[in-house]
Amino acid sequence: MPRSSSSRRKNKWQQSPRDLSESVAGMRTSRSLQDGTWSVQTVKGNETGKVYVCPGCGRDVSAASSHIVAWRQDAPHGIEIGVESRRHWHQRCFDRFR
């Protein structure tokens, strides 16, 4: 049977716009704080089972809960060192200690 020349997919311009609130929630932002400029990204909970230690309070941050990942942009030895030193924070701890 010959293939149809028309596409079975909808034209992307005819589709309704996507809700971007989920993807915008995880976008990286920059915050200028007293101790320098920080890259801050909100992380939605996932089921990886990982556990991190919050540098603010010293308690566990479960990957299953929503939290913040942050690192300094102006690291002493360049941006690579800053990204490698990113830490997982509770939202409240980051707001309190930074």
ChimeraX commands (.cxc) that place a marker at each C-alpha (Angstrom):
marker #1 position 0.00,0.00,0.00 radius 0.5
marker #1 position 1.47,3.40,-0.95 radius 0.5
marker #1 position 2.20,5.91,1.77 radius 0.5
marker #1 position 0.00,8.93,2.14 radius 0.5
marker #1 position 1.68,12.20,1.33 radius 0.5
marker #1 position -0.19,14.01,4.09 radius 0.5
marker #1 position 1.17,13.99,7.60 radius 0.5
marker #1 position -0.84,12.35,10.35 radius 0.5
marker #1 position 0.64,14.63,12.99 radius 0.5
marker #1 position -1.01,17.89,13.89 radius 0.5
marker #1 position 0.64,21.04,12.75 radius 0.5
marker #1 position 2.43,22.53,15.78 radius 0.5
marker #1 position 0.83,25.91,15.07 radius 0.5
marker #1 position -2.63,24.38,15.36 radius 0.5
marker #1 position -1.96,22.85,18.79 radius 0.5
marker #1 position -2.92,24.64,21.98 radius 0.5
marker #1 position -0.01,26.25,23.85 radius 0.5
marker #1 position 1.71,24.18,26.55 radius 0.5
marker #1 position 1.59,25.09,30.23 radius 0.5
marker #1 position 5.15,26.17,30.98 radius 0.5
marker #1 position 4.75,26.57,34.74 radius 0.5
marker #1 position 6.41,23.18,35.36 radius 0.5
marker #1 position 9.46,23.93,33.24 radius 0.5
marker #1 position 9.85,27.51,34.49 radius 0.5
marker #1 position 9.87,26.29,38.11 radius 0.5
marker #1 position 13.23,24.62,37.56 radius 0.5
marker #1 position 14.91,27.47,35.72 radius 0.5
marker #1 position 18.21,28.73,37.02 radius 0.5
marker #1 position 18.30,32.28,38.38 radius 0.5
marker #1 position 21.07,34.49,39.70 radius 0.5
marker #1 position 20.89,36.07,43.11 radius 0.5
marker #1 position 23.22,38.79,44.27 radius 0.5
marker #1 position 23.73,38.22,47.98 radius 0.5
marker #1 position 26.07,39.63,50.62 radius 0.5
marker #1 position 28.69,36.96,50.01 radius 0.5
marker #1 position 28.62,37.08,46.20 radius 0.5
marker #1 position 26.47,36.10,43.25 radius 0.5
marker #1 position 24.80,32.69,43.41 radius 0.5
marker #1 position 23.20,30.50,40.75 radius 0.5
marker #1 position 20.02,29.12,42.26 radius 0.5
marker #1 position 17.78,26.45,40.81 radius 0.5
marker #1 position 14.62,24.95,42.30 radius 0.5
marker #1 position 14.55,21.18,41.99 radius 0.5
marker #1 position 11.28,19.30,41.90 radius 0.5
marker #1 position 11.21,16.11,43.93 radius 0.5
marker #1 position 12.04,12.83,42.18 radius 0.5
marker #1 position 12.27,9.17,43.12 radius 0.5
marker #1 position 16.03,8.63,42.79 radius 0.5
marker #1 position 16.34,7.84,46.48 radius 0.5
marker #1 position 19.33,10.14,46.93 radius 0.5
marker #1 position 19.83,12.02,50.17 radius 0.5
marker #1 position 21.89,15.20,50.46 radius 0.5
marker #1 position 23.04,17.14,53.52 radius 0.5
marker #1 position 21.82,20.74,53.75 radius 0.5
marker #1 position 24.78,23.05,54.46 radius 0.5
marker #1 position 22.47,25.42,56.36 radius 0.5
marker #1 position 21.07,23.11,59.04 radius 0.5
marker #1 position 23.09,19.89,58.60 radius 0.5
marker #1 position 19.95,17.78,58.18 radius 0.5
marker #1 position 19.11,15.45,55.31 radius 0.5
marker #1 position 17.53,16.78,52.11 radius 0.5
marker #1 position 15.67,14.00,50.36 radius 0.5
marker #1 position 15.64,14.05,46.57 radius 0.5
marker #1 position 11.93,13.20,46.83 radius 0.5
marker #1 position 11.17,16.66,48.26 radius 0.5
marker #1 position 11.32,19.98,46.46 radius 0.5
marker #1 position 14.53,21.87,47.33 radius 0.5
marker #1 position 17.14,24.31,46.01 radius 0.5
marker #1 position 20.49,23.63,44.37 radius 0.5
marker #1 position 22.85,26.60,44.63 radius 0.5
marker #1 position 26.47,27.47,43.92 radius 0.5
marker #1 position 28.56,30.61,43.69 radius 0.5
marker #1 position 29.01,32.04,40.21 radius 0.5
marker #1 position 32.20,33.85,41.07 radius 0.5
marker #1 position 34.25,30.94,42.36 radius 0.5
marker #1 position 37.91,31.69,43.11 radius 0.5
marker #1 position 39.21,29.46,40.30 radius 0.5
marker #1 position 36.54,29.96,37.64 radius 0.5
marker #1 position 32.98,28.89,36.87 radius 0.5
marker #1 position 33.86,25.18,36.67 radius 0.5
marker #1 position 34.83,25.14,40.34 radius 0.5
marker #1 position 31.58,26.94,41.21 radius 0.5
marker #1 position 29.38,24.37,39.43 radius 0.5
marker #1 position 31.30,21.49,40.98 radius 0.5
marker #1 position 30.69,22.96,44.43 radius 0.5
marker #1 position 26.89,23.13,44.11 radius 0.5
marker #1 position 24.96,22.15,47.20 radius 0.5
marker #1 position 21.40,21.03,47.89 radius 0.5
marker #1 position 19.56,23.28,50.36 radius 0.5
marker #1 position 16.17,23.36,52.04 radius 0.5
marker #1 position 14.31,26.42,50.72 radius 0.5
marker #1 position 14.02,27.91,54.22 radius 0.5
marker #1 position 17.67,27.32,55.05 radius 0.5
marker #1 position 18.89,29.00,51.88 radius 0.5
marker #1 position 16.65,32.01,52.50 radius 0.5
marker #1 position 17.80,32.24,56.13 radius 0.5
marker #1 position 21.55,31.70,55.76 radius 0.5
marker #1 position 22.15,33.37,52.41 radius 0.5
marker link #1:1,2 radius 0.2
marker link #1:2,3 radius 0.2
marker link #1:3,4 radius 0.2
marker link #1:4,5 radius 0.2
marker link #1:5,6 radius 0.2
marker link #1:6,7 radius 0.2
marker link #1:7,8 radius 0.2
marker link #1:8,9 radius 0.2
marker link #1:9,10 radius 0.2
marker link #1:10,11 radius 0.2
marker link #1:11,12 radius 0.2
marker link #1:12,13 radius 0.2
marker link #1:13,14 radius 0.2
marker link #1:14,15 radius 0.2
marker link #1:15,16 radius 0.2
marker link #1:16,17 radius 0.2
marker link #1:17,18 radius 0.2
marker link #1:18,19 radius 0.2
marker link #1:19,20 radius 0.2
marker link #1:20,21 radius 0.2
marker link #1:21,22 radius 0.2
marker link #1:22,23 radius 0.2
marker link #1:23,24 radius 0.2
marker link #1:24,25 radius 0.2
marker link #1:25,26 radius 0.2
marker link #1:26,27 radius 0.2
marker link #1:27,28 radius 0.2
marker link #1:28,29 radius 0.2
marker link #1:29,30 radius 0.2
marker link #1:30,31 radius 0.2
marker link #1:31,32 radius 0.2
marker link #1:32,33 radius 0.2
marker link #1:33,34 radius 0.2
marker link #1:34,35 radius 0.2
marker link #1:35,36 radius 0.2
marker link #1:36,37 radius 0.2
marker link #1:37,38 radius 0.2
marker link #1:38,39 radius 0.2
marker link #1:39,40 radius 0.2
marker link #1:40,41 radius 0.2
marker link #1:41,42 radius 0.2
marker link #1:42,43 radius 0.2
marker link #1:43,44 radius 0.2
marker link #1:44,45 radius 0.2
marker link #1:45,46 radius 0.2
marker link #1:46,47 radius 0.2
marker link #1:47,48 radius 0.2
marker link #1:48,49 radius 0.2
marker link #1:49,50 radius 0.2
marker link #1:50,51 radius 0.2
marker link #1:51,52 radius 0.2
marker link #1:52,53 radius 0.2
marker link #1:53,54 radius 0.2
marker link #1:54,55 radius 0.2
marker link #1:55,56 radius 0.2
marker link #1:56,57 radius 0.2
marker link #1:57,58 radius 0.2
marker link #1:58,59 radius 0.2
marker link #1:59,60 radius 0.2
marker link #1:60,61 radius 0.2
marker link #1:61,62 radius 0.2
marker link #1:62,63 radius 0.2
marker link #1:63,64 radius 0.2
marker link #1:64,65 radius 0.2
marker link #1:65,66 radius 0.2
marker link #1:66,67 radius 0.2
marker link #1:67,68 radius 0.2
marker link #1:68,69 radius 0.2
marker link #1:69,70 radius 0.2
marker link #1:70,71 radius 0.2
marker link #1:71,72 radius 0.2
marker link #1:72,73 radius 0.2
marker link #1:73,74 radius 0.2
marker link #1:74,75 radius 0.2
marker link #1:75,76 radius 0.2
marker link #1:76,77 radius 0.2
marker link #1:77,78 radius 0.2
marker link #1:78,79 radius 0.2
marker link #1:79,80 radius 0.2
marker link #1:80,81 radius 0.2
marker link #1:81,82 radius 0.2
marker link #1:82,83 radius 0.2
marker link #1:83,84 radius 0.2
marker link #1:84,85 radius 0.2
marker link #1:85,86 radius 0.2
marker link #1:86,87 radius 0.2
marker link #1:87,88 radius 0.2
marker link #1:88,89 radius 0.2
marker link #1:89,90 radius 0.2
marker link #1:90,91 radius 0.2
marker link #1:91,92 radius 0.2
marker link #1:92,93 radius 0.2
marker link #1:93,94 radius 0.2
marker link #1:94,95 radius 0.2
marker link #1:95,96 radius 0.2
marker link #1:96,97 radius 0.2
marker link #1:97,98 radius 0.2
view
